[in-house]
């Protein structure tokens, strides 16, 4: 399964290599934007949202879709933490019985 994480393009860091700085939940990363560049100037991408996967901006998304995706990812993270806590608790019970 591939997981794309929403990020907002905040600056073009290297136009020749098609690299941009993207803000992903407060963390800035440099990503390749070649997959989402059209005929427009690269500067037009500043402020747009994209799904980021392994250092590449894979597709453009709107702000609403970005917010919904980030919310689902947070919920999945919370659910995973809860599952891990339940496993740890079950393991402790097995050791004491």
C-alpha positions as CSV (number, residue, x, y, z in Angstrom):
1,X,0.0,0.0,0.0
2,X,1.2,3.5,-0.9
3,X,0.5,6.3,1.4
4,X,0.5,9.9,0.3
5,X,0.7,12.6,2.9
6,X,-0.7,16.1,2.2
7,X,1.8,18.9,2.0
8,X,1.6,22.5,1.1
9,X,4.2,23.9,-1.4
10,X,5.8,26.9,0.3
11,X,8.7,27.7,-2.0
12,X,10.5,26.6,-5.1
13,X,14.0,25.7,-4.0
14,X,15.5,24.6,-7.3
15,X,13.6,25.4,-10.5
16,X,16.1,23.6,-12.8
17,X,15.8,20.3,-10.8
18,X,12.1,20.9,-10.1
19,X,12.5,20.8,-6.3
20,X,10.2,22.6,-3.9
21,X,10.0,23.0,-0.1
22,X,6.8,21.5,1.2
23,X,5.2,22.0,4.6
24,X,3.9,18.7,5.9
25,X,2.2,19.3,9.3
26,X,4.7,21.9,10.3
27,X,7.8,20.0,9.0
28,X,9.4,21.4,5.9
29,X,10.9,18.9,3.4
30,X,12.3,19.3,-0.1
31,X,10.4,17.2,-2.7
32,X,10.5,16.7,-6.4
33,X,7.5,18.4,-8.1
34,X,8.1,17.1,-11.7
35,X,5.0,14.9,-11.6
36,X,2.7,17.8,-10.9
37,X,4.2,20.5,-13.1
38,X,2.2,21.5,-16.1
39,X,2.8,24.3,-18.6
40,X,2.4,27.0,-16.0
41,X,5.3,28.7,-14.2
42,X,6.6,26.8,-11.2
43,X,5.9,29.8,-8.9
44,X,2.2,29.2,-9.5
45,X,2.5,26.0,-7.4
46,X,3.4,28.0,-4.3
47,X,0.4,27.7,-1.9
48,X,-1.0,24.6,-3.5
49,X,-1.5,21.2,-1.8
50,X,-0.1,17.9,-3.1
51,X,0.0,14.3,-1.9
52,X,3.6,13.6,-1.1
53,X,5.1,10.0,-1.3
54,X,8.8,9.1,-0.8
55,X,10.0,12.6,-1.7
56,X,7.8,13.2,-4.7
57,X,4.7,15.3,-5.1
58,X,2.4,12.8,-6.8
59,X,-0.8,14.8,-7.4
60,X,-2.4,18.1,-6.6
61,X,-5.3,18.2,-4.1
62,X,-7.4,21.0,-2.8
63,X,-7.2,22.3,0.8
64,X,-10.4,20.6,1.9
65,X,-9.1,17.2,0.7
66,X,-5.8,17.9,2.4
67,X,-7.5,18.6,5.7
68,X,-9.7,15.5,5.5
69,X,-6.8,13.3,4.7
70,X,-4.7,14.7,7.5
71,X,-7.6,14.1,9.9
72,X,-7.9,10.5,8.8
73,X,-4.2,10.0,9.2
74,X,-4.3,11.4,12.7
75,X,-7.2,9.1,13.5
76,X,-5.3,6.1,12.1
77,X,-2.3,7.0,14.3
78,X,-4.5,7.2,17.4
79,X,-6.1,3.9,16.5
80,X,-2.7,2.3,16.0
81,X,-1.5,3.6,19.4
82,X,-4.6,2.1,21.0
83,X,-4.1,-1.3,19.4
84,X,-0.5,-1.3,20.5
85,X,-1.5,-0.5,24.0
86,X,-4.1,-3.3,24.0
87,X,-1.4,-5.7,22.7
88,X,1.0,-4.7,25.4
89,X,-1.7,-5.1,28.1
90,X,-2.6,-8.6,26.8
91,X,1.1,-9.5,26.8
92,X,1.4,-8.4,30.4
93,X,-1.7,-10.4,31.4
94,X,-0.2,-13.5,29.7
95,X,3.0,-13.1,31.7
96,X,1.2,-12.9,35.0
97,X,-1.1,-15.9,34.5
